[in-house]
Amino acid sequence: MAVRTHQSQRRRQVLTRERIVETAVELLDASGKDALTVRALTGRLATGSGAIYWHIGNMDELLEAAADAVVATALARPAEVAPQDEIRAVALGLFDAVAEHPWLAAQLAAQLIRNPWGPVTLRIFESVGRPVSALGVPRDDWFTTTSTLVHYVLGATAQTSQRADGFEVDRAEFLATASRAWRDLDPDDYPFMRAIADQMREHDDREQFLTGVNLVLTGIAALHIKGD
């Protein structure tokens, strides 16, 4: 009995919210959202469901905490850089985080819509908005400009995520099939699509994503900074 009591006390000591969140991220990375269950957590952590709920409240809260933990790491603020470079670093940090944690794309989109006051949304908006304000964008345009950047970043990361809702495809095979289909289109109806078929097959997702960020930044400069 004394040994069992000592083991139980030790288990409570090592079980923390941070450890639960870390384990949740591991489960999500391995098998997606459906794999994140209380049963799976209790098995991994050698504890009971009551101890899990004591720390996390409910599974929606745990999903948000898992997303926030990943985003916090991805958005570690770089050394002093120009605002444009800080925005690029934030955008690429999120892009790379989604590539590493495919479940994150849907979670970020859900948080943006359902919980705009939650920690994930706040962290992303603050990380983008701070350098936007430093660019010299007029205060009245901070929200619109920041929202445009955030929506592009999250939308593009979701689109280029290699896995969404458990659906997986081989990227090279998919692009090769699409490229062949575009090249076979009627040349009179789709001259442009035929012309870019090979470019589409050979493009780099990360490079394309950064091009989009740069286009938005160029637009910001043209609208709000140039000539100030």
GROMACS elastic network, one bead per residue, 0.5 to 0.9 nm:
[ bonds ]
;  ai    aj funct       b0    kb
    1     4     6  0.51082   500
    1     5     6  0.61705   500
    1     6     6  0.86055   500
    2     5     6  0.51402   500
    2     6     6  0.61773   500
    2     7     6  0.86418   500
    3     6     6  0.51191   500
    3     7     6  0.62031   500
    3     8     6  0.86564   500
    4     7     6  0.50811   500
    4     8     6  0.61629   500
    4     9     6  0.86622   500
    5     8     6  0.50809   500
    5     9     6  0.62180   500
    5    10     6  0.85992   500
    6     9     6  0.51980   500
    6    10     6  0.62004   500
    6    11     6  0.86445   500
    7    10     6  0.50503   500
    7    11     6  0.61275   500
    7    12     6  0.87217   500
    8    11     6  0.50467   500
    8    12     6  0.63392   500
    8    13     6  0.86658   500
    9    12     6  0.51992   500
    9    13     6  0.62544   500
    9    14     6  0.88999   500
   10    13     6  0.50248   500
   10    14     6  0.64179   500
   10    15     6  0.86793   500
   11    14     6  0.54034   500
   11    15     6  0.61221   500
   11    45     6  0.89305   500
   11    46     6  0.80692   500
   11    47     6  0.74232   500
   12    15     6  0.52289   500
   12    16     6  0.79501   500
   12    47     6  0.84885   500
   12    51     6  0.80801   500
   13    16     6  0.75502   500
   14    19     6  0.80905   500
   15    18     6  0.82657   500
   15    19     6  0.63110   500
   15    20     6  0.72504   500
   15    45     6  0.77250   500
   15    47     6  0.82977   500
   15    51     6  0.81764   500
   15    52     6  0.86155   500
   15    55     6  0.88672   500
   16    19     6  0.51538   500
   16    20     6  0.63372   500
   16    21     6  0.86692   500
   16    55     6  0.70909   500
   17    20     6  0.50862   500
   17    21     6  0.61603   500
   17    22     6  0.85519   500
   17    52     6  0.83333   500
   17    54     6  0.89848   500
   17    55     6  0.53866   500
   17    56     6  0.67460   500
   18    21     6  0.51082   500
   18    22     6  0.60911   500
   18    23     6  0.86011   500
   18    69     6  0.89962   500
   19    22     6  0.50151   500
   19    23     6  0.61629   500
   19    24     6  0.85273   500
   19    45     6  0.85882   500
   20    23     6  0.51293   500
   20    24     6  0.61047   500
   20    25     6  0.87149   500
   20    41     6  0.75204   500
   20    45     6  0.77750   500
   20    52     6  0.74430   500
   20    55     6  0.80900   500
   20    56     6  0.81210   500
   20    62     6  0.83908   500
   21    25     6  0.62731   500
   21    26     6  0.87036   500
   21    56     6  0.86251   500
   21    62     6  0.67133   500
   21    63     6  0.83681   500
   21    65     6  0.65511   500
   21    66     6  0.54331   500
   21    69     6  0.77085   500
   22    25     6  0.52276   500
   22    26     6  0.64391   500
   22    27     6  0.88894   500
   22    66     6  0.72469   500
   22    69     6  0.82102   500
   23    26     6  0.50060   500
   23    27     6  0.63100   500
   23    28     6  0.86347   500
   23    41     6  0.71161   500
   23    44     6  0.74942   500
   23    45     6  0.78974   500
   24    27     6  0.51481   500
   24    28     6  0.61320   500
   24    29     6  0.85351   500
   24    36     6  0.64205   500
   24    37     6  0.87577   500
   24    41     6  0.71510   500
   24    62     6  0.75887   500
   24    63     6  0.78341   500
   24    66     6  0.65504   500
   25    28     6  0.50530   500
   25    29     6  0.60000   500
   25    30     6  0.85067   500
   25    36     6  0.86871   500
   25    63     6  0.86269   500
   25    66     6  0.57796   500
   25    67     6  0.80738   500
   25    69     6  0.86345   500
   25    70     6  0.80972   500
   25   101     6  0.83664   500
   26    29     6  0.51779   500
   26    30     6  0.61691   500
   26    31     6  0.87627   500
   27    30     6  0.51428   500
   27    31     6  0.61768   500
   27    32     6  0.70258   500
   27    33     6  0.80935   500
   27    35     6  0.61203   500
   27    36     6  0.59680   500
   27    37     6  0.89569   500
   27    40     6  0.80659   500
   27    41     6  0.83317   500
   28    31     6  0.55180   500
   28    33     6  0.55051   500
   28    34     6  0.79489   500
   28    35     6  0.63716   500
   28    36     6  0.61988   500
   28    66     6  0.89207   500
   28   101     6  0.77782   500
   28   102     6  0.86109   500
   28   103     6  0.66382   500
   28   104     6  0.88232   500
   29    32     6  0.59615   500
   29    33     6  0.85970   500
   29   100     6  0.79885   500
   29   101     6  0.56100   500
   29   102     6  0.71450   500
   29   103     6  0.70528   500
   30    35     6  0.80465   500
   31    34     6  0.72157   500
   31    35     6  0.55556   500
   31    36     6  0.83156   500
   31   103     6  0.89508   500
   31   166     6  0.82101   500
   32    35     6  0.56936   500
   32    36     6  0.73591   500
   32   101     6  0.89733   500
   32   102     6  0.78353   500
   32   103     6  0.57909   500
   32   165     6  0.77519   500
   32   166     6  0.68466   500
   33    36     6  0.55185   500
   33    37     6  0.86324   500
   33    63     6  0.85864   500
   33   103     6  0.66351   500
   33   165     6  0.81983   500
   33   166     6  0.86942   500
   34    37     6  0.73013   500
   35    40     6  0.72642   500
   36    39     6  0.84052   500
   36    40     6  0.65540   500
   36    41     6  0.73077   500
   36    59     6  0.83161   500
   36    63     6  0.86284   500
   37    40     6  0.51816   500
   37    41     6  0.62929   500
   37    42     6  0.86655   500
   37    59     6  0.78505   500
   38    41     6  0.50157   500
   38    42     6  0.60556   500
   38    43     6  0.84816   500
   38    48     6  0.88566   500
   38    49     6  0.63464   500
   38    52     6  0.74611   500
   38    53     6  0.86929   500
   38    59     6  0.80798   500
   39    42     6  0.52158   500
   39    43     6  0.61645   500
   39    44     6  0.86815   500
   39    48     6  0.87156   500
   39    49     6  0.74576   500
   40    43     6  0.51410   500
   40    44     6  0.62347   500
   40    45     6  0.85727   500
   41    44     6  0.51609   500
   41    45     6  0.59416   500
   41    46     6  0.81065   500
   41    47     6  0.81933   500
   41    48     6  0.88814   500
   41    49     6  0.82530   500
   41    52     6  0.77990   500
   42    45     6  0.51474   500
   42    46     6  0.54326   500
   42    47     6  0.50025   500
   42    48     6  0.56102   500
   42    49     6  0.62250   500
   42    51     6  0.87596   500
   42    52     6  0.73996   500
   43    46     6  0.52754   500
   43    47     6  0.70997   500
   43    48     6  0.85307   500
   44    47     6  0.81658   500
   45    48     6  0.85633   500
   47    50     6  0.84144   500
   47    51     6  0.67306   500
   47    52     6  0.76639   500
   48    51     6  0.55186   500
   48    52     6  0.67194   500
   49    52     6  0.50274   500
   49    53     6  0.62705   500
   49    54     6  0.85334   500
   50    53     6  0.52418   500
   50    54     6  0.60700   500
   50    55     6  0.88903   500
   51    54     6  0.50190   500
   51    55     6  0.67047   500
   51    56     6  0.89400   500
   52    55     6  0.55594   500
   52    56     6  0.62915   500
   52    57     6  0.79634   500
   52    58     6  0.88451   500
   53    56     6  0.50951   500
   53    58     6  0.63197   500
   53    59     6  0.86120   500
   54    57     6  0.62215   500
   55    58     6  0.89716   500
   56    59     6  0.73519   500
   56    61     6  0.63950   500
   56    62     6  0.58633   500
   56    65     6  0.86490   500
   57    60     6  0.85287   500
   57    61     6  0.66019   500
   57    62     6  0.77746   500
   58    61     6  0.54216   500
   58    62     6  0.64522   500
   58    63     6  0.89421   500
   59    63     6  0.61433   500
   59    64     6  0.85677   500
   60    63     6  0.51181   500
   60    64     6  0.62825   500
   60    65     6  0.85778   500
   61    64     6  0.51294   500
   61    65     6  0.60961   500
   61    66     6  0.85812   500
   62    66     6  0.60234   500
   62    67     6  0.85327   500
   63    66     6  0.50673   500
   63    67     6  0.61837   500
   63    68     6  0.85204   500
   63   107     6  0.77600   500
   64    67     6  0.51266   500
   64    68     6  0.60461   500
   64    69     6  0.85660   500
   64   107     6  0.76899   500
   64   108     6  0.88382   500
   64   111     6  0.76875   500
   64   118     6  0.82890   500
   64   119     6  0.80079   500
   64   120     6  0.71676   500
   65    69     6  0.60720   500
   65    70     6  0.86847   500
   65   119     6  0.83260   500
   65   120     6  0.82334   500
   66    69     6  0.51751   500
   66    70     6  0.64135   500
   66    71     6  0.86394   500
   66   104     6  0.89337   500
   67    70     6  0.52821   500
   67    71     6  0.60723   500
   67    72     6  0.84770   500
   67   104     6  0.63883   500
   67   107     6  0.69898   500
   67   108     6  0.73626   500
   67   120     6  0.69106   500
   68    72     6  0.58419   500
   68    73     6  0.85542   500
   68   119     6  0.66427   500
   68   120     6  0.50568   500
   68   121     6  0.88015   500
   68   123     6  0.81167   500
   69    72     6  0.51941   500
   69    73     6  0.64744   500
   69    74     6  0.87409   500
   69   120     6  0.87454   500
   70    73     6  0.53334   500
   70    74     6  0.62293   500
   70    75     6  0.87049   500
   70    97     6  0.71221   500
   70   101     6  0.83861   500
   70   104     6  0.84210   500
   71    75     6  0.59719   500
   71    76     6  0.85821   500
   71    93     6  0.82803   500
   71    94     6  0.69484   500
   71    97     6  0.72878   500
   71   104     6  0.89699   500
   71   120     6  0.71868   500
   71   123     6  0.79736   500
   71   124     6  0.79291   500
   72    75     6  0.52672   500
   72    76     6  0.63102   500
   72   120     6  0.83832   500
   72   123     6  0.75636   500
   72   124     6  0.89155   500
   73    76     6  0.54912   500
   73    93     6  0.86572   500
   73    97     6  0.87594   500
   74    77     6  0.88113   500
   74    90     6  0.76592   500
   74    92     6  0.86800   500
   74    94     6  0.60655   500
   74    95     6  0.89765   500
   74    96     6  0.78843   500
   74    97     6  0.61756   500
   75    78     6  0.83394   500
   75    89     6  0.79449   500
   75    90     6  0.57375   500
   75    91     6  0.86977   500
   75    93     6  0.59828   500
   75    94     6  0.72517   500
   75   123     6  0.84296   500
   75   124     6  0.80060   500
   75   127     6  0.73140   500
   76    90     6  0.83862   500
   76    93     6  0.85186   500
   77    80     6  0.87309   500
   77    86     6  0.79849   500
   77    89     6  0.84706   500
   77    90     6  0.80629   500
   77   127     6  0.81174   500
   78    81     6  0.72588   500
   78    86     6  0.70540   500
   78    89     6  0.75696   500
   78    90     6  0.89059   500
   79    86     6  0.89033   500
   80    83     6  0.89399   500
   80    86     6  0.83870   500
   81    84     6  0.81586   500
   81    85     6  0.61692   500
   81    86     6  0.61640   500
   82    85     6  0.52759   500
   82    86     6  0.62782   500
   82    87     6  0.88059   500
   82   131     6  0.82343   500
   82   134     6  0.88468   500
   82   135     6  0.85989   500
   83    87     6  0.62467   500
   83    88     6  0.86501   500
   83   130     6  0.83848   500
   83   132     6  0.68754   500
   83   133     6  0.86443   500
   83   134     6  0.62199   500
   83   135     6  0.59936   500
   84    87     6  0.51798   500
   84    88     6  0.63061   500
   84    89     6  0.86850   500
   84   131     6  0.71488   500
   84   132     6  0.79953   500
   84   135     6  0.74493   500
   84   214     6  0.87347   500
   84   217     6  0.72504   500
   85    89     6  0.60972   500
   85    90     6  0.86052   500
   85   131     6  0.89107   500
   86    90     6  0.62056   500
   86    91     6  0.86059   500
   86   127     6  0.85755   500
   86   128     6  0.81523   500
   86   131     6  0.66046   500
   87    90     6  0.50968   500
   87    91     6  0.61356   500
   87    92     6  0.85731   500
   87   127     6  0.78059   500
   87   128     6  0.59206   500
   87   129     6  0.87289   500
   87   131     6  0.64925   500
   87   132     6  0.77518   500
   87   149     6  0.89439   500
   87   213     6  0.84467   500
   87   217     6  0.88411   500
   88    91     6  0.50825   500
   88    92     6  0.60398   500
   88    93     6  0.83167   500
   88   210     6  0.73713   500
   88   213     6  0.69910   500
   88   214     6  0.80032   500
   89    92     6  0.52205   500
   89    93     6  0.58628   500
   89    94     6  0.86195   500
   90    93     6  0.50309   500
   90    94     6  0.63552   500
   90    95     6  0.86482   500
   90   124     6  0.83139   500
   90   127     6  0.68495   500
   90   128     6  0.69235   500
   91    94     6  0.53327   500
   91    95     6  0.61986   500
   91    96     6  0.86710   500
   91   128     6  0.82980   500
   91   149     6  0.87797   500
   91   150     6  0.84567   500
   91   153     6  0.61142   500
   91   154     6  0.86812   500
   91   209     6  0.87678   500
   91   210     6  0.79266   500
   91   213     6  0.75985   500
   92    96     6  0.59432   500
   92    97     6  0.83062   500
   92   153     6  0.87094   500
   92   206     6  0.79728   500
   92   209     6  0.83060   500
   92   210     6  0.73714   500
   93    96     6  0.52974   500
   93    97     6  0.60782   500
   93    98     6  0.87345   500
   94    98     6  0.62382   500
   94    99     6  0.86113   500
   94   124     6  0.89774   500
   94   153     6  0.78075   500
   94   154     6  0.79876   500
   94   157     6  0.75374   500
   95    98     6  0.53540   500
   95    99     6  0.63442   500
   95   100     6  0.87958   500
   95   153     6  0.76363   500
   95   154     6  0.81735   500
   95   156     6  0.82714   500
   95   157     6  0.53653   500
   95   158     6  0.86531   500
   95   160     6  0.87522   500
   95   161     6  0.85127   500
   95   206     6  0.76463   500
   95   209     6  0.81977   500
   96   100     6  0.61987   500
   96   101     6  0.84546   500
   96   157     6  0.85820   500
   96   206     6  0.84266   500
   97   100     6  0.51124   500
   97   101     6  0.58589   500
   97   102     6  0.80717   500
   97   104     6  0.77260   500
   97   105     6  0.89904   500
   98   102     6  0.50940   500
   98   103     6  0.73291   500
   98   104     6  0.55618   500
   98   105     6  0.58427   500
   98   157     6  0.66679   500
   98   158     6  0.76709   500
   98   160     6  0.89698   500
   98   161     6  0.64769   500
   98   162     6  0.88055   500
   99   102     6  0.57002   500
   99   104     6  0.87528   500
   99   105     6  0.88749   500
   99   157     6  0.81188   500
   99   160     6  0.83126   500
   99   161     6  0.59542   500
   99   162     6  0.68908   500
   99   163     6  0.86779   500
  100   104     6  0.88807   500
  101   104     6  0.56652   500
  101   105     6  0.81131   500
  102   105     6  0.62394   500
  102   106     6  0.83576   500
  102   158     6  0.86368   500
  102   161     6  0.61302   500
  102   162     6  0.67722   500
  102   163     6  0.56140   500
  102   164     6  0.67516   500
  102   165     6  0.89872   500
  103   106     6  0.61845   500
  103   107     6  0.67408   500
  103   161     6  0.88587   500
  103   163     6  0.75849   500
  103   164     6  0.68767   500
  103   165     6  0.75811   500
  103   166     6  0.86756   500
  104   107     6  0.50271   500
  104   108     6  0.60340   500
  104   109     6  0.86407   500
  104   158     6  0.85250   500
  105   108     6  0.53354   500
  105   109     6  0.64239   500
  105   110     6  0.87185   500
  105   154     6  0.72925   500
  105   155     6  0.85034   500
  105   157     6  0.66765   500
  105   159     6  0.85495   500
  105   161     6  0.70934   500
  105   164     6  0.77635   500
  106   109     6  0.51958   500
  106   110     6  0.61277   500
  106   111     6  0.86129   500
  106   158     6  0.69105   500
  106   164     6  0.74362   500
  106   165     6  0.80134   500
  107   110     6  0.50637   500
  107   111     6  0.60914   500
  107   112     6  0.85953   500
  108   111     6  0.51332   500
  108   112     6  0.61817   500
  108   113     6  0.87896   500
  108   120     6  0.74577   500
  108   121     6  0.77470   500
  108   154     6  0.72235   500
  108   158     6  0.87907   500
  109   112     6  0.52261   500
  109   113     6  0.65043   500
  109   114     6  0.86447   500
  109   154     6  0.68613   500
  109   155     6  0.78663   500
  109   158     6  0.81130   500
  110   113     6  0.53517   500
  110   114     6  0.58370   500
  110   115     6  0.76741   500
  111   114     6  0.52466   500
  111   116     6  0.64608   500
  111   117     6  0.88809   500
  111   118     6  0.72883   500
  111   120     6  0.69706   500
  111   121     6  0.64571   500
  112   115     6  0.59056   500
  112   116     6  0.51416   500
  112   117     6  0.85915   500
  112   118     6  0.84498   500
  112   120     6  0.80575   500
  112   121     6  0.56848   500
  113   116     6  0.62467   500
  114   117     6  0.88649   500
  114   118     6  0.88946   500
  115   118     6  0.52216   500
  115   119     6  0.86821   500
  115   120     6  0.86657   500
  115   121     6  0.73854   500
  116   119     6  0.83959   500
  116   120     6  0.82871   500
  116   121     6  0.55272   500
  116   122     6  0.70989   500
  117   120     6  0.83854   500
  117   121     6  0.65885   500
  117   122     6  0.62839   500
  118   121     6  0.56786   500
  118   122     6  0.61336   500
  118   123     6  0.85810   500
  119   122     6  0.50846   500
  119   123     6  0.58968   500
  119   124     6  0.85873   500
  120   123     6  0.52363   500
  120   124     6  0.63376   500
  120   125     6  0.86918   500
  121   124     6  0.52763   500
  121   125     6  0.61010   500
  121   126     6  0.84379   500
  122   125     6  0.52561   500
  122   126     6  0.59400   500
  122   127     6  0.84278   500
  123   126     6  0.52591   500
  123   127     6  0.60907   500
  123   128     6  0.87017   500
  124   127     6  0.51363   500
  124   128     6  0.62636   500
  124   129     6  0.83322   500
  124   150     6  0.75889   500
  125   128     6  0.52208   500
  125   129     6  0.55627   500
  125   130     6  0.81867   500
  125   146     6  0.70483   500
  125   147     6  0.77472   500
  125   150     6  0.70187   500
  126   129     6  0.50135   500
  126   130     6  0.57473   500
  126   131     6  0.87493   500
  127   130     6  0.58527   500
  127   131     6  0.73309   500
  128   131     6  0.60080   500
  128   132     6  0.63647   500
  128   133     6  0.89844   500
  128   146     6  0.63649   500
  128   147     6  0.88995   500
  128   149     6  0.76028   500
  128   150     6  0.72372   500
  129   133     6  0.61480   500
  129   134     6  0.85698   500
  129   142     6  0.70528   500
  129   143     6  0.78610   500
  129   145     6  0.83114   500
  129   146     6  0.53992   500
  129   147     6  0.85464   500
  130   133     6  0.53930   500
  130   134     6  0.64432   500
  130   135     6  0.89488   500
  131   135     6  0.62071   500
  132   135     6  0.51877   500
  132   136     6  0.73140   500
  132   137     6  0.65464   500
  132   142     6  0.70307   500
  132   145     6  0.75691   500
  132   146     6  0.66819   500
  133   136     6  0.57627   500
  133   137     6  0.56401   500
  133   138     6  0.75903   500
  133   139     6  0.72400   500
  133   142     6  0.65313   500
  133   146     6  0.89156   500
  134   137     6  0.73837   500
  135   220     6  0.89727   500
  135   221     6  0.83145   500
  135   224     6  0.89535   500
  135   225     6  0.74708   500
  136   139     6  0.84811   500
  136   224     6  0.74104   500
  136   225     6  0.62333   500
  136   228     6  0.85390   500
  137   140     6  0.83491   500
  137   141     6  0.65822   500
  137   142     6  0.65755   500
  137   145     6  0.81868   500
  137   220     6  0.77935   500
  137   221     6  0.83553   500
  137   223     6  0.88030   500
  137   224     6  0.54869   500
  137   225     6  0.64645   500
  138   141     6  0.54827   500
  138   142     6  0.66683   500
  138   224     6  0.69998   500
  138   225     6  0.87228   500
  139   142     6  0.52610   500
  139   143     6  0.82847   500
  140   143     6  0.74396   500
  140   144     6  0.84455   500
  141   144     6  0.54704   500
  141   145     6  0.59527   500
  141   146     6  0.83487   500
  141   224     6  0.86874   500
  142   145     6  0.53300   500
  142   146     6  0.58913   500
  142   147     6  0.83095   500
  143   146     6  0.52446   500
  143   147     6  0.58549   500
  143   148     6  0.84498   500
  144   147     6  0.51519   500
  144   148     6  0.61301   500
  144   149     6  0.87686   500
  145   148     6  0.52240   500
  145   149     6  0.65019   500
  145   150     6  0.87723   500
  145   220     6  0.74021   500
  146   149     6  0.52110   500
  146   150     6  0.61300   500
  146   151     6  0.85502   500
  147   150     6  0.50306   500
  147   151     6  0.59219   500
  147   152     6  0.84016   500
  148   151     6  0.52977   500
  148   152     6  0.61762   500
  148   153     6  0.86067   500
  148   216     6  0.81661   500
  149   152     6  0.51972   500
  149   153     6  0.60957   500
  149   154     6  0.86170   500
  149   213     6  0.74488   500
  149   216     6  0.69936   500
  149   217     6  0.84362   500
  150   153     6  0.51215   500
  150   154     6  0.60681   500
  150   155     6  0.82809   500
  151   154     6  0.53205   500
  151   155     6  0.57660   500
  151   156     6  0.82504   500
  152   155     6  0.51617   500
  152   156     6  0.58402   500
  152   157     6  0.83290   500
  152   212     6  0.79612   500
  152   213     6  0.77534   500
  152   216     6  0.86465   500
  153   156     6  0.53520   500
  153   157     6  0.60564   500
  153   158     6  0.85452   500
  153   209     6  0.80220   500
  153   212     6  0.86089   500
  153   213     6  0.74928   500
  154   157     6  0.51849   500
  154   158     6  0.60949   500
  154   159     6  0.86019   500
  155   158     6  0.52167   500
  155   159     6  0.62129   500
  155   160     6  0.87302   500
  156   159     6  0.50668   500
  156   160     6  0.61689   500
  156   161     6  0.84338   500
  156   209     6  0.67372   500
  156   212     6  0.86878   500
  157   160     6  0.52989   500
  157   161     6  0.59259   500
  157   209     6  0.78453   500
  158   161     6  0.51811   500
  158   162     6  0.87607   500
  158   164     6  0.79389   500
  159   162     6  0.83792   500
  159   164     6  0.87545   500
  160   163     6  0.85753   500
  160   205     6  0.67343   500
  160   206     6  0.86648   500
  160   209     6  0.86724   500
  161   164     6  0.66893   500
  162   167     6  0.85386   500
  162   168     6  0.67639   500
  162   169     6  0.73847   500
  162   170     6  0.84800   500
  162   171     6  0.75816   500
  163   166     6  0.62163   500
  163   167     6  0.56201   500
  163   168     6  0.51653   500
  163   169     6  0.76216   500
  164   167     6  0.54880   500
  164   168     6  0.72877   500
  165   168     6  0.87060   500
  168   171     6  0.89638   500
  169   172     6  0.88474   500
  169   173     6  0.79539   500
  169   174     6  0.69149   500
  170   173     6  0.54262   500
  170   174     6  0.60617   500
  170   175     6  0.86631   500
  171   174     6  0.51090   500
  171   175     6  0.61157   500
  171   176     6  0.84870   500
  172   175     6  0.52657   500
  172   176     6  0.60453   500
  172   177     6  0.85934   500
  172   201     6  0.76552   500
  172   202     6  0.87557   500
  173   176     6  0.51211   500
  173   177     6  0.61821   500
  173   178     6  0.86364   500
  174   177     6  0.52364   500
  174   178     6  0.62330   500
  174   179     6  0.85620   500
  174   201     6  0.87443   500
  175   178     6  0.50439   500
  175   179     6  0.59130   500
  175   180     6  0.85514   500
  175   200     6  0.71858   500
  175   202     6  0.80679   500
  176   179     6  0.50509   500
  176   180     6  0.62327   500
  176   181     6  0.86341   500
  176   198     6  0.87095   500
  176   200     6  0.88700   500
  176   201     6  0.57867   500
  176   202     6  0.88000   500
  177   180     6  0.52786   500
  177   181     6  0.62805   500
  177   182     6  0.87452   500
  177   201     6  0.87160   500
  178   181     6  0.50560   500
  178   182     6  0.62105   500
  178   183     6  0.86820   500
  178   197     6  0.79251   500
  178   200     6  0.84855   500
  178   201     6  0.76692   500
  179   182     6  0.51203   500
  179   183     6  0.62033   500
  179   184     6  0.86729   500
  179   194     6  0.84638   500
  179   196     6  0.85468   500
  179   198     6  0.62342   500
  179   199     6  0.86009   500
  179   200     6  0.67757   500
  179   201     6  0.57530   500
  180   183     6  0.51209   500
  180   184     6  0.62625   500
  180   185     6  0.89268   500
  180   197     6  0.73967   500
  180   198     6  0.86127   500
  181   184     6  0.52186   500
  181   185     6  0.66473   500
  181   194     6  0.89234   500
  181   197     6  0.84386   500
  182   185     6  0.53611   500
  182   186     6  0.89055   500
  182   190     6  0.84046   500
  182   193     6  0.60285   500
  182   194     6  0.53875   500
  182   195     6  0.86681   500
  182   196     6  0.83354   500
  182   197     6  0.56861   500
  182   198     6  0.89814   500
  183   186     6  0.84213   500
  183   187     6  0.85797   500
  183   193     6  0.75147   500
  183   195     6  0.77385   500
  183   196     6  0.86194   500
  183   197     6  0.59788   500
  183   198     6  0.82811   500
  184   187     6  0.82111   500
  184   194     6  0.74661   500
  185   188     6  0.86746   500
  185   189     6  0.76895   500
  185   190     6  0.62908   500
  185   191     6  0.82455   500
  185   193     6  0.78784   500
  185   194     6  0.66702   500
  186   189     6  0.54306   500
  186   190     6  0.58534   500
  186   191     6  0.75829   500
  186   194     6  0.83706   500
  187   190     6  0.53225   500
  187   192     6  0.84913   500
  187   193     6  0.87814   500
  187   194     6  0.70196   500
  188   191     6  0.60075   500
  189   192     6  0.88420   500
  190   193     6  0.53820   500
  190   194     6  0.63137   500
  190   195     6  0.86897   500
  191   194     6  0.53127   500
  191   195     6  0.62202   500
  191   196     6  0.89941   500
  192   196     6  0.64605   500
  192   197     6  0.87155   500
  193   196     6  0.54390   500
  193   197     6  0.61685   500
  194   197     6  0.52887   500
  194   198     6  0.82971   500
  195   198     6  0.75203   500
  195   199     6  0.82516   500
  196   199     6  0.50948   500
  196   200     6  0.61233   500
  196   201     6  0.87345   500
  197   200     6  0.52732   500
  197   201     6  0.64808   500
  197   202     6  0.89351   500
  198   201     6  0.51099   500
  198   202     6  0.63139   500
  198   203     6  0.85782   500
  199   202     6  0.52604   500
  199   203     6  0.58806   500
  200   203     6  0.53608   500
  200   204     6  0.88216   500
  201   204     6  0.89404   500
  203   206     6  0.89858   500
  203   207     6  0.78666   500
  203   208     6  0.72244   500
  204   207     6  0.53308   500
  204   208     6  0.60949   500
  204   209     6  0.85840   500
  205   208     6  0.50801   500
  205   209     6  0.60565   500
  205   210     6  0.86597   500
  206   209     6  0.50078   500
  206   210     6  0.62372   500
  206   211     6  0.86015   500
  207   210     6  0.51674   500
  207   211     6  0.61881   500
  207   212     6  0.87593   500
  208   211     6  0.50390   500
  208   212     6  0.64571   500
  208   213     6  0.89034   500
  209   212     6  0.51978   500
  209   213     6  0.65364   500
  209   214     6  0.88253   500
  210   214     6  0.61779   500
  210   215     6  0.85739   500
  211   214     6  0.50496   500
  211   215     6  0.61629   500
  211   216     6  0.87287   500
  212   215     6  0.50431   500
  212   216     6  0.63523   500
  212   217     6  0.86501   500
  213   216     6  0.52095   500
  213   217     6  0.62192   500
  213   218     6  0.86148   500
  214   218     6  0.60107   500
  214   219     6  0.85275   500
  215   218     6  0.50332   500
  215   219     6  0.62504   500
  215   220     6  0.86929   500
  216   219     6  0.50332   500
  216   220     6  0.62374   500
  216   221     6  0.86940   500
  217   221     6  0.62289   500
  217   222     6  0.86151   500
  218   221     6  0.51433   500
  218   222     6  0.61914   500
  218   223     6  0.86759   500
  219   222     6  0.50403   500
  219   223     6  0.61018   500
  219   224     6  0.84058   500
  220   223     6  0.52466   500
  220   224     6  0.57827   500
  220   225     6  0.70887   500
  220   226     6  0.88865   500
  221   224     6  0.54807   500
  221   226     6  0.56604   500
  222   225     6  0.62332   500
  222   226     6  0.53769   500
  222   227     6  0.85789   500
  223   226     6  0.69555   500
  224   227     6  0.82749   500
  224   228     6  0.75040   500
  225   228     6  0.54528   500
